[in-house]
Amino acid sequence: MNQTEILELREIIGGGSSDPTSKGLFPVSRSTWYRGIRNGIYPRPIRLSPRRVGWHRFQIEALIRALEAQSYEGPPSAKGVERDSTNGENPL
C-alpha cells in the first residue's frame, strides 16, 4: 500500500455528482463529515490546491479501524449495567 496515497472526499464518503449511488469507504453525508472534522472526530484535510483538499488513505483506514474497535465494545449505555439473568431486564 502506498502511504502517500491521497483520497478526495467523494472517494471517502461516496456519492458525488458523477455517480451518486457509489459507496465510499466511510459513507456519511458531506455535512456529517465536516462536522466530524470540526469536532475532532475525523482527520483534518490537507490542501492540494486553492480549491481542492484530500486526506491520506492511511488516516482514513486508521479512522475506520478505530471506530470498528469501539463498536465491538458495545454501546456506552450498556457498560456497567447488570441485567437480570431471568428475563434480561434492568434490575432497577
Backbone as JSON Lines, residues from 0, in Angstrom:
{"i":0,"aa":"M","n":[0.85,-1.18,0.0],"ca":[0.0,0.0,0.0],"c":[0.89,1.24,0.0]}
{"i":1,"aa":"N","n":[0.52,2.21,-0.77],"ca":[1.25,3.46,-0.86],"c":[0.82,4.38,0.28]}
{"i":2,"aa":"Q","n":[1.74,4.69,1.21],"ca":[1.41,5.51,2.38],"c":[1.04,6.94,2.02]}
{"i":3,"aa":"T","n":[1.44,7.41,0.84],"ca":[1.16,8.8,0.49],"c":[-0.03,8.93,-0.44]}
{"i":4,"aa":"E","n":[-0.79,7.87,-0.63],"ca":[-1.97,7.96,-1.49],"c":[-2.98,8.94,-0.89]}
{"i":5,"aa":"I","n":[-3.47,9.82,-1.72],"ca":[-4.42,10.86,-1.29],"c":[-5.82,10.5,-1.8]}
{"i":6,"aa":"L","n":[-6.8,10.63,-0.92],"ca":[-8.19,10.4,-1.28],"c":[-8.94,11.72,-1.29]}
{"i":7,"aa":"E","n":[-9.82,11.87,-2.25],"ca":[-10.72,13.03,-2.26],"c":[-11.99,12.65,-1.5]}
{"i":8,"aa":"L","n":[-12.76,13.66,-1.12],"ca":[-13.94,13.44,-0.3],"c":[-14.9,12.43,-0.93]}
{"i":9,"aa":"R","n":[-15.12,12.53,-2.22],"ca":[-16.07,11.6,-2.87],"c":[-15.61,10.15,-2.77]}
{"i":10,"aa":"E","n":[-14.3,9.93,-2.69],"ca":[-13.77,8.58,-2.53],"c":[-13.97,8.08,-1.1]}
{"i":11,"aa":"I","n":[-14.02,9.0,-0.16],"ca":[-14.19,8.63,1.24],"c":[-15.66,8.4,1.58]}
{"i":12,"aa":"I","n":[-16.51,9.37,1.27],"ca":[-17.92,9.27,1.68],"c":[-18.83,8.74,0.59]}
{"i":13,"aa":"G","n":[-18.33,8.63,-0.64],"ca":[-19.14,8.11,-1.73],"c":[-19.99,9.19,-2.37]}
{"i":14,"aa":"G","n":[-20.82,8.76,-3.29],"ca":[-21.7,9.69,-3.97],"c":[-20.96,10.6,-4.91]}
{"i":15,"aa":"G","n":[-21.39,11.81,-4.99],"ca":[-20.8,12.77,-5.9],"c":[-21.7,12.95,-7.11]}
{"i":16,"aa":"S","n":[-21.46,13.98,-7.86],"ca":[-22.34,14.29,-8.99],"c":[-22.2,13.29,-10.13]}
{"i":17,"aa":"S","n":[-21.03,12.68,-10.31],"ca":[-20.86,11.75,-11.43],"c":[-21.52,10.4,-11.16]}
{"i":18,"aa":"D","n":[-21.55,9.94,-9.92],"ca":[-22.18,8.66,-9.57],"c":[-22.72,8.73,-8.16]}
{"i":19,"aa":"P","n":[-23.93,9.27,-7.97],"ca":[-24.48,9.44,-6.62],"c":[-24.76,8.14,-5.89]}
{"i":20,"aa":"T","n":[-24.76,7.0,-6.58],"ca":[-25.05,5.72,-5.93],"c":[-23.8,5.01,-5.44]}
{"i":21,"aa":"S","n":[-22.61,5.53,-5.74],"ca":[-21.38,4.85,-5.33],"c":[-21.19,4.92,-3.82]}
{"i":22,"aa":"K","n":[-20.71,3.82,-3.26],"ca":[-20.44,3.75,-1.82],"c":[-18.99,4.12,-1.57]}
{"i":23,"aa":"G","n":[-18.76,4.91,-0.56],"ca":[-17.41,5.28,-0.19],"c":[-16.86,4.35,0.88]}
{"i":24,"aa":"L","n":[-15.64,4.64,1.3],"ca":[-15.02,3.87,2.38],"c":[-15.71,4.13,3.71]}
{"i":25,"aa":"F","n":[-16.26,5.34,3.85],"ca":[-16.88,5.78,5.1],"c":[-18.14,6.55,4.72]}
{"i":26,"aa":"P","n":[-19.24,5.85,4.4],"ca":[-20.43,6.51,3.85],"c":[-21.23,7.33,4.87]}
{"i":27,"aa":"V","n":[-20.9,8.61,4.95],"ca":[-21.67,9.57,5.73],"c":[-21.95,10.76,4.81]}
{"i":28,"aa":"S","n":[-22.82,11.65,5.25],"ca":[-23.1,12.83,4.43],"c":[-21.93,13.81,4.5]}
{"i":29,"aa":"R","n":[-21.88,14.69,3.54],"ca":[-20.84,15.72,3.5],"c":[-20.86,16.59,4.75]}
{"i":30,"aa":"S","n":[-22.06,16.98,5.18],"ca":[-22.17,17.83,6.36],"c":[-21.73,17.08,7.62]}
{"i":31,"aa":"T","n":[-22.06,15.8,7.72],"ca":[-21.62,15.0,8.86],"c":[-20.11,14.88,8.88]}
{"i":32,"aa":"W","n":[-19.51,14.69,7.69],"ca":[-18.05,14.57,7.6],"c":[-17.38,15.85,8.1]}
{"i":33,"aa":"Y","n":[-17.81,17.0,7.62],"ca":[-17.18,18.25,8.02],"c":[-17.47,18.59,9.49]}
{"i":34,"aa":"R","n":[-18.63,18.21,9.99],"ca":[-18.93,18.4,11.41],"c":[-17.97,17.55,12.25]}
{"i":35,"aa":"G","n":[-17.7,16.33,11.79],"ca":[-16.77,15.45,12.49],"c":[-15.36,16.02,12.51]}
{"i":36,"aa":"I","n":[-14.97,16.7,11.44],"ca":[-13.66,17.36,11.41],"c":[-13.62,18.48,12.43]}
{"i":37,"aa":"R","n":[-14.67,19.31,12.45],"ca":[-14.72,20.42,13.42],"c":[-14.69,19.91,14.86]}
{"i":38,"aa":"N","n":[-15.31,18.76,15.11],"ca":[-15.37,18.2,16.46],"c":[-14.17,17.34,16.81]}
{"i":39,"aa":"G","n":[-13.22,17.21,15.89],"ca":[-12.01,16.44,16.15],"c":[-12.18,14.94,16.05]}
{"i":40,"aa":"I","n":[-13.27,14.47,15.44],"ca":[-13.51,13.04,15.3],"c":[-12.81,12.5,14.05]}
{"i":41,"aa":"Y","n":[-12.87,13.22,12.96],"ca":[-12.29,12.81,11.7],"c":[-11.03,13.63,11.42]}
{"i":42,"aa":"P","n":[-10.1,13.09,10.63],"ca":[-8.84,13.81,10.37],"c":[-9.06,15.08,9.54]}
{"i":43,"aa":"R","n":[-8.2,16.06,9.78],"ca":[-8.25,17.31,9.02],"c":[-7.72,17.07,7.61]}
{"i":44,"aa":"P","n":[-8.25,17.77,6.63],"ca":[-7.77,17.6,5.25],"c":[-6.43,18.28,5.04]}
{"i":45,"aa":"I","n":[-5.79,17.89,3.94],"ca":[-4.58,18.59,3.51],"c":[-4.93,19.35,2.24]}
{"i":46,"aa":"R","n":[-4.4,20.52,2.1],"ca":[-4.68,21.39,0.96],"c":[-3.89,20.89,-0.25]}
{"i":47,"aa":"L","n":[-4.59,20.57,-1.34],"ca":[-3.95,20.12,-2.57],"c":[-3.77,21.26,-3.56]}
{"i":48,"aa":"S","n":[-4.7,22.18,-3.54],"ca":[-4.66,23.38,-4.38],"c":[-5.61,24.39,-3.73]}
{"i":49,"aa":"P","n":[-5.73,25.58,-4.27],"ca":[-6.63,26.56,-3.63],"c":[-8.08,26.08,-3.47]}
{"i":50,"aa":"R","n":[-8.53,25.21,-4.36],"ca":[-9.93,24.77,-4.28],"c":[-10.08,23.26,-4.07]}
{"i":51,"aa":"R","n":[-9.02,22.58,-3.69],"ca":[-9.06,21.13,-3.54],"c":[-8.37,20.68,-2.26]}
{"i":52,"aa":"V","n":[-9.02,19.74,-1.56],"ca":[-8.42,19.14,-0.38],"c":[-8.46,17.63,-0.52]}
{"i":53,"aa":"G","n":[-7.68,16.95,0.28],"ca":[-7.67,15.5,0.28],"c":[-7.23,14.99,1.64]}
{"i":54,"aa":"W","n":[-7.26,13.68,1.78],"ca":[-6.88,13.02,3.02],"c":[-5.95,11.87,2.69]}
{"i":55,"aa":"H","n":[-4.98,11.61,3.54],"ca":[-4.11,10.45,3.36],"c":[-4.94,9.19,3.58]}
{"i":56,"aa":"R","n":[-4.77,8.22,2.69],"ca":[-5.51,6.95,2.81],"c":[-5.26,6.3,4.16]}
{"i":57,"aa":"F","n":[-4.01,6.32,4.64],"ca":[-3.72,5.64,5.89],"c":[-4.47,6.27,7.06]}
{"i":58,"aa":"Q","n":[-4.75,7.58,7.01],"ca":[-5.52,8.23,8.08],"c":[-6.97,7.75,8.08]}
{"i":59,"aa":"I","n":[-7.54,7.61,6.89],"ca":[-8.94,7.16,6.77],"c":[-9.06,5.71,7.2]}
{"i":60,"aa":"E","n":[-8.1,4.88,6.79],"ca":[-8.14,3.47,7.19],"c":[-7.95,3.33,8.7]}
{"i":61,"aa":"A","n":[-7.11,4.16,9.3],"ca":[-6.93,4.13,10.75],"c":[-8.22,4.56,11.46]}
{"i":62,"aa":"L","n":[-8.9,5.55,10.93],"ca":[-10.18,6.0,11.49],"c":[-11.19,4.87,11.47]}
{"i":63,"aa":"I","n":[-11.29,4.18,10.35],"ca":[-12.25,3.08,10.22],"c":[-11.92,1.97,11.21]}
{"i":64,"aa":"R","n":[-10.64,1.61,11.33],"ca":[-10.24,0.56,12.28],"c":[-10.56,0.97,13.71]}
{"i":65,"aa":"A","n":[-10.3,2.22,14.06],"ca":[-10.56,2.7,15.42],"c":[-12.05,2.67,15.74]}
{"i":66,"aa":"L","n":[-12.88,3.1,14.8],"ca":[-14.32,3.11,15.04],"c":[-14.88,1.69,15.08]}
{"i":67,"aa":"E","n":[-14.32,0.78,14.28],"ca":[-14.76,-0.61,14.34],"c":[-14.41,-1.21,15.68]}
{"i":68,"aa":"A","n":[-13.23,-0.91,16.2],"ca":[-12.82,-1.43,17.5],"c":[-13.75,-0.93,18.6]}
{"i":69,"aa":"Q","n":[-14.17,0.34,18.52],"ca":[-15.1,0.89,19.51],"c":[-16.45,0.21,19.44]}
{"i":70,"aa":"S","n":[-16.9,-0.13,18.24],"ca":[-18.23,-0.73,18.09],"c":[-18.29,-2.11,18.71]}
{"i":71,"aa":"Y","n":[-17.17,-2.82,18.82],"ca":[-17.16,-4.14,19.44],"c":[-17.27,-4.07,20.95]}
{"i":72,"aa":"E","n":[-17.03,-2.9,21.54],"ca":[-17.13,-2.75,22.98],"c":[-18.58,-2.61,23.43]}
{"i":73,"aa":"G","n":[-19.49,-2.39,22.52],"ca":[-20.89,-2.22,22.88],"c":[-21.21,-0.77,23.11]}
{"i":74,"aa":"P","n":[-22.48,-0.44,23.17],"ca":[-22.87,0.96,23.39],"c":[-22.47,1.42,24.78]}
{"i":75,"aa":"P","n":[-22.11,2.71,24.91],"ca":[-21.67,3.23,26.2],"c":[-22.71,3.05,27.3]}
{"i":76,"aa":"S","n":[-24.0,3.1,26.97],"ca":[-25.04,2.99,27.99],"c":[-25.13,1.58,28.56]}
{"i":77,"aa":"A","n":[-24.6,0.58,27.86],"ca":[-24.69,-0.79,28.34],"c":[-23.57,-1.14,29.31]}
{"i":78,"aa":"K","n":[-22.53,-0.32,29.38],"ca":[-21.4,-0.62,30.26],"c":[-21.8,-0.44,31.72]}
{"i":79,"aa":"G","n":[-21.48,-1.4,32.53],"ca":[-21.7,-1.29,33.95],"c":[-23.13,-1.52,34.39]}
{"i":80,"aa":"V","n":[-24.03,-1.84,33.48],"ca":[-25.43,-2.11,33.84],"c":[-25.62,-3.61,33.89]}
{"i":81,"aa":"E","n":[-25.98,-4.1,35.07],"ca":[-26.2,-5.52,35.2],"c":[-27.61,-5.86,34.73]}
{"i":82,"aa":"R","n":[-27.74,-6.98,34.12],"ca":[-29.04,-7.46,33.64],"c":[-29.53,-8.58,34.53]}
{"i":83,"aa":"D","n":[-30.83,-8.66,34.68],"ca":[-31.43,-9.77,35.39],"c":[-31.31,-10.99,34.51]}
{"i":84,"aa":"S","n":[-30.69,-12.05,35.02],"ca":[-30.43,-13.22,34.19],"c":[-31.7,-13.97,33.82]}
{"i":85,"aa":"T","n":[-32.8,-13.75,34.51],"ca":[-34.02,-14.49,34.21],"c":[-34.8,-13.92,33.04]}
{"i":86,"aa":"N","n":[-34.88,-12.58,32.95],"ca":[-35.68,-12.02,31.86],"c":[-34.95,-10.97,31.03]}
{"i":87,"aa":"G","n":[-33.68,-10.69,31.32],"ca":[-32.9,-9.76,30.51],"c":[-33.17,-8.29,30.77]}
{"i":88,"aa":"E","n":[-33.97,-7.98,31.78],"ca":[-34.3,-6.57,32.05],"c":[-33.35,-5.99,33.09]}
{"i":89,"aa":"N","n":[-33.31,-4.66,33.16],"ca":[-32.53,-3.98,34.19],"c":[-33.11,-4.3,35.55]}
{"i":90,"aa":"P","n":[-32.27,-4.51,36.56],"ca":[-32.79,-4.82,37.9],"c":[-33.35,-3.6,38.6]}
{"i":91,"aa":"L","n":[-33.19,-2.42,38.05],"ca":[-33.66,-1.19,38.71],"c":[-35.11,-0.98,38.56]}
